[in-house]
Structures are given as C-alpha cells and as structure tokens.
C-alpha cells in the first residue's frame, strides 16, 4: 500500500486554493491542494473486473482540468460526504457513469494508482490516500455546462490510521465541442450524456438563415453520423440569444433549423424521415446573455434524439 501522509490537517485553505464554480465543498472541509490545467488529457475509469482485479473500461477525454483535495475532520463518514456530493450532482442534472465502494470489493488502490500514480492522469497530489479500510467511494459523473461536456471524478477515503477524510475531486471540462469542429464522435457523446448535442461549425450571417459555405465540413460530419444511425430519428433545434424581438427570433431559430435539415437531405443524402426542425428562440440558453461570449454560445443549432 502507499504511505499515508498523516500531517495535521490545515486550518485554512492552501494559498491559491478555491472551490470550483460548478460544485461547492462539503461544509467544514479545507483545501489541502489545488491544481489547474488549461488543457490536458484525462482517462476516466468506468469499470472494474473484480475477478481479474483490474480496470476493464475507460473513457479518454480532453479539456480543462481542475484538481482540488479537501480534508474533512470531525464526526463525519466517507458515506456522509459522498452522499452529499451525489445529491448535489443529481440536483445539477449530472448523470452517474460509474461508482464503486468498499462494499463492492476493495480495489480502491487500483483506482487511486490507475488515476494518479500509473501511466495516466499524473497530476500532482499533496497527499497519498488512505487504504480504504474504514470506507472509500469512487464516483464518476457527467453533465453539460455552457454547451460543454463536464466530468466530475471523486475519490473519498479514510482509514483507522487517520482522524480525517481526504476527498480528491477532479473536474474535466471538455473543450472539443467549443473549440473543434463537430464530429460524429462528439455528436454521439453529447447525445449519450445529455440527450442533445451542439452542432458547432454551422455558420450563418447575422439575422439570416442562409448557411455559409464554410459550414460544409460540419454538415458532412453531421450527415455521416445520421447515416450511421438510420434507425434513429432526430430533432434539429435552432436557438438564439435574447437580442431583438422574441417572435422574430422564434422565426429565425426555426428557419435556421429547417435550413440545416434541408441541406442535410438535399445535399448529403440524409433520409428526410429521420429529421424534424423546430426553433425555440431564446427559451433555452446555455450561458448568460449578459456577456457577448454568452450570447455567442446561445446562438446555436442542436440535435436532439426523438
């Protein structure tokens, strides 16, 4: 087993440490370690074969990564802290991808080693984790924030050699959907995680529904995904920001959705029976319309599985 750092818990957060804006800390916890990476790769552990004693399913993602380690002292349990996080994530519409505890077997060293000391996810940590004899929880959840896939990985553990619980939380905010061209892979991932996916790379003139020629690569990839899933039907949904008249924006959002649908059918051979087009104006923002960046994110076309 790895050695346990049993130095006394800090009374205040480490300098530069801060909570992630998407999820707060368990009350009374102190930040022991904080690290942020603007862009890196991360491998999520999503399966463990108990008989073989090894990880058997992973998901590789890329994006902005934040690691925060909290220590919690007092009459608390690993389960209490875990349950608070689980409920908070559920209330924020995050979906559980994988969870493991000591009751399901005790390979917690595998999760800790594989995630933090193996060949992947070599982010620095202030403390090694206890061995889980008094309970541990490993939890992976996914959600959507401002049009981006977000993954939250929790590793909570304690044992009878320590008098506090250590929680390591990694937040991975995928950047592919915001910075890269839409791909069949990103469409599939968005639909699996949230039931909808932003079709980035589709360009229109301001206030118009005519698709610009530069949108061709994105349209080809969208068509590729649709043709690979002929047994599924989809809605193409147009969105706008809140600038201007609501009714005009409703018409514009629907016109853009119809333009995308028509182009996919007429130019790329997609089955017309697979698609329906709708517009929702500014009724479903993914960001605040108080900023220009937020408005840009809200002006989008999405695909939703019927």
N, C-alpha and C positions, 0 to 999 in steps of 0.2 A: 504494500500500500504506500501511497505517497505520504510524506511527512505533513503534519498539520502545524501551521503557524498559530501558536496559542498566545500571541501577544495580546495585551489588554485591548479591549475594544476602544476605539476613539470616542471622544465625547462630542466632537463636531465633525462635519464633513471635511474630507480632504480638500486642500486648496484646488480650485478649479472644478470640483465635482458639482454636478447639478442633475436634477431629475430630467428624464426625457419628457418632452411635452405631451406625448401620447399616453403615458401611464405614470401615475404617482407611486411613491414608495409606501410600504407598509408603515403604519404610524409608529414612530419611535425608532425607526431604523436610521443608521448613519452610513454615509458613503465612505467606503474604505479605498475604493479605486475607481478611476474614471478614464476612459479612452474613447476617442472618436476618430474614425477614418472616413474621409470624404468619399472614397470609392475603393472597394476591395471585393474579393470573392469570399463566399461562406458556404459551408456544407451543412445542411440540416440533417440530423439523424431522425429518421421517421419509422424505423423498425428495428426490432432486436429479436434474434432467434435464440430463445432460452436454451434449447437443447444443444445447439452449436456453441453457445456462449459468445456470440459476436453480432455486430451490427449487420443487418441484411437489407436495409433500404435507406437511401439518402436522396436528398434533393439539393442540387447545386444552384445557388443564386448569386447575384452580383448587385452591389449598390452601396449606399451609405450605411456605415455600421457604427453603432454606439454600444460600448460595454460599460455597465455600472455594477459594482459589487457593493452590496449592503450587508452590514452586520446588525443583528437584532438581539438585544439582551432582554432578559426578564422571563416571566412565566408564559412563554409562548411556545407553540409547537410548530414543526415543519408543516403539518397539515393545516394549521390555522392560517399561516402565511400563504401557503399555496392556494387555499380556498378563497382567500380574499382576492388574490390575483386572478384566479379563474373566473370569479363572478364579475370582476371589473372588466375583463376581456370580453366576456359574454355580453355584458351590457353595452359594450362598444362595437358589437356585431363582429367580433373576431370568431373564427372557427377553429376548433381543436383539430390539429393534424396528427398529433401523437402525444401520448403521455405514459409515464412509467413510474412505478413506486416500489418500495421495498417489499410490498405485499405480492408483487408480481414476479418476485425473484430479486436477487441483489447484485445486478451487474452495474451498479452506479459508477464504479471505477471505469467501466468501459465508456460510458457517456462522457465522463469527465476527461479521460485520457484521449478519447477519439476526437472530442471537440476542441480540446485546449492544449494537449501535450503531444498529439500524434503528428501526422503528416499534414493535417489541415487545421484551419482556424487557430493559427498560432498567435493569438492576441495575448498580450501581457496580462498577468493577473497578480494582484497583491498577495493573495493567499491561496494555498492549496486547499482543497475541500476535505472535510472530514469523511470518514468512510461509510457513513450512512447507517450505522448500527442502530441509531435512535430514530431513523426515518430519513428518507430523501424523496424528492419529487423532481422529475424531469418533464418539461412540458413545452410543446411547440404549438403556436397558434398563428393564424394568418388572417389578414384583413386588408381593407383598402383605405388609404388616406390620401386625399387630394389627387386621385387618379393613379396612385402608385400602389403596387403590392407591398405589404408590410408583414414581416415575420417577427414574432417575439419568442425568444428561447429563454426559458427559466430553468435554473438548476439550483435547488434549495436543499441544504443538507446540514446535519448536525450529528454529533455522537456524544458518548458519555465522557469524553476527554475534554470537551469544551463547554463553556457556560453561555455560549451564544450561537445563533444560527446564521449561516452565511448564504446569501442569495446572490447568484450571478445572473444578470439579465442582459441579453444581447438583443438589440433592436436592429433589424436589417430592413432598410427601405430601398426596394428595388428601383433602379433608375432607368431600366430598359424601356419602360412604357413612356417615359417622359423625354428621354434623350435619343432613343433609337427609333428606327423605322418599325412600324408594326410588322410582326411576323406571325406566321401560322402558330408558332410555339407560344408567343405572347398572348394571342387570342385564346388559345386553349387554356393557358394558365389562368388568365383573368376570369374566364367562364367557370372554371373549376372552383376558384377561390370565392367568387362573389356573385356569380350568375350574370355578370356583364363585363365587357372589356372595351376600353377606349381604342378607337381606330385612329391612332396617330398617323401623321403623314398625309392626311387628306386636307387639301388647301383650297380655300375659296377667297374671292375678293370680298372686301368689307361690304356687308349688306346684300351680297349676291349669293345665288345658289348654283352658279356655274362652277364645275370642278376644274381647277387649274391643271395643265398638262403635267406639272411636277408631281402630281398625285399618282401617276401611273405605277411606280414601283409598289406603293402601298396597296393599290387596287389589285394588282397581280397577286400579292401575298394573301389578301382577304379572299380572293376567288379561289386560291389554292386550298385554303382551309375549308371553305364551303363545299368545294368539290370532293374533298376528302371525307366529308361528313354528310353524304346525300340523304341519310335517314333522319336528319335533324332539321327543324325549322327555326327561323330566327326573326327577331325584330331589328330593324335598323332605326335607331332613335337619334334625332337631332336635338342639340342643346344650344342655348345662347347665354350670354351674360345678361345683366338686368338693365343695360343701357337702351334707352328708347322705349317705344310703346310696346306694351306686353302683347297685344293682339298681333302687331306686325312681327314681333319676334316669334310668336307661335307659328305664323305662316312661314317665316324664314326657316325656322328649325325643321318644319315638316318638308319644305321644299328641298332643303339640303339632304335630308334623309332619303327622299324619293330620287334625287339626282344620283346619289350613291347606289341605290338599289337598281335604278335603270341602267347605269353604266356597267354594273356587275353582270347584269343579264344580257345587255345588248353587245357589249364589247368583250366580255370574258367568259361567256357561255355558262353562267350560273343558272340553275333551274329557277325560273320565276316563282314556282310554287314553294320554294324554300323561304322566301322573304316577304315581309310586310314592313312598310315605312310609316313612322309616326314622328311627330315633333312635340316637345314639352316646354318650349321656350326657356325661361329661367327658373323653372319649378324644381329642378334637381341639381343644385350646384355642388361641386366637389371642393370648392375653395371660396374664400370670401371675395365678394365683388367690390370690396373697399380698396383693393390694390389692382394695378394693371396686370401683374402676374396672375392674380386670382381670376380676373376676368378672362385672361387668355386660356387658362385651364378649363374654365366653364364653357368656353366656345368649343364644342367638340361633337363628334358623332360616335355613338357606341353601338355595339352589337349585343343583343340580349337573347338568350336561348328561350324559345317559346315553350 
